[in-house]
Amino acid sequence: MQVSVVVPSYNHARWVPRCLGAIDTQDHDDLEVIVVDDGSTDGSPELIAAQRWRSTRRVRTVAAPHRGAHAAINHGLALATGDYVAICNMDDCFVPGRIPALVRRLANSSSRFAFTGVRFVDDRDADVTNTDAFARDHHRRQQEIDSYPSVGFAILRSNVAISSGNFFFARSLLDEIGFFRPYRYVHDWDFLLRVVLFTEPVYVPDPLYSYRLHQGNTFRSLGSLDAEECPELLRRFLRAAITGRYPNPLAPSPRNWPDYFERFLGENDWLRQHMTNWDGLGDVVYPHVER
């Protein structure tokens, strides 16, 4: 199985060798790497071009004008030819064995999407999973995934995958759900919620992705957009789920979970309030799904 790894990069020169080196050392020979530099001004493109790769790697680098993470990822996805697609943000890092583990997991599953446990590190690669407040909170959310009747409910409660860099999926999914929407802050959660309607995600608890906490993290710089973007994406998802037109039989919806769905929303006021206002959203139907 060919795996395409899409690497969006923006002003993360410090971590270019670490990120790309970890991808190159993955024990999977049929690997395509697509690096999309989103208009970096810190010398990242030169470091990307200087990276030395194993001869078996097919590597493509793209320089694009700065348009944000969603656009850089979409550019890479449009070029990807693999059976599976992985994403790795340049400031983060794959843990050894990640790709072969996820290939095996999806090959032996009916699912087409997987994500793993996350190891949180600081800008010096020290593990801060149990010492940083943000890391502790999100690590706890991952530990609670099994307490829900489906992975989809944990995802509806919050983005338990943590980052787009933790996504691993069959490329065929893109034909059904489309690419990343132009959200600046929650493009990853929006994509994940659309996935849930089409396939039940597989959660692998092993910490096979290192998420780096530093001053340039999106949740720090764009966190003010949370109140603007989250209500819209949640209304979109809930309206779609209520139609009952989507193929994942475990997706959170009144049809699939007639008792639990109502109770779940009743216990999560923030989610429930967004069910009552559909104004301005139009009819939510994703590609290749009949109305």
BELFEN-V834208 format. One record per pair of residues at least 24 apart in sequence whose ideal C-beta (glycine too) atoms are under 6 Angstrom apart, sorted by the first residue. I is the first residue (numbers start at 1). J is the second residue. Records with the same first field share a line. If there is no record, write none. Layout:
I: J  J
//
This chain:
1: 83  103
2: 30  82  83
3: 28  31  82  84  99
4: 32  80  82  85
5: 33  86  88
6: 34  76  77  87
7: 35  88  90
8: 36  69  72  73
9: 37  44  90
10: 38  40
11: 40  42
12: 90  91
13: 42  43  44  47
15: 91
16: 44  47  48
18: 93
19: 90  93
20: 51
22: 93  94
23: 94
24: 53  54
26: 99
27: 100
28: 99  100
29: 56
31: 57
32: 58  82
33: 57  59
34: 60  76  79
35: 61
36: 62  64  72  75  76
37: 63
38: 64  66  72
39: 65  66
68: 184
70: 180  182  187
73: 180
74: 179  180
77: 179
84: 170
85: 169  171
86: 168
87: 164  165  167
88: 165
89: 165
91: 212
92: 165  210  211  212
93: 210
95: 208
98: 208
102: 168
105: 202  204
109: 202
111: 199  200  202
112: 169  170  173  199
113: 169  195  199  201
114: 168  202
115: 161  166
116: 204  206  208  209
117: 142  205  206  207
118: 162  209  211
119: 207  210
120: 211  213
121: 210  212
122: 213
123: 214
132: 213
138: 162
145: 203
150: 250
151: 201  203
152: 196  250  251  252
153: 252
155: 192  196
156: 252
159: 189
161: 192
162: 211
163: 211
164: 188
166: 209
176: 288
177: 286
178: 287
183: 229
184: 222  225
185: 222  225  229
186: 229  230  233
190: 233
193: 237
196: 251
197: 246  248  251
198: 247  248
199: 248
200: 248  250
231: 274
234: 274
235: 274  281
236: 284
238: 275
239: 278  284
240: 284
245: 289
//
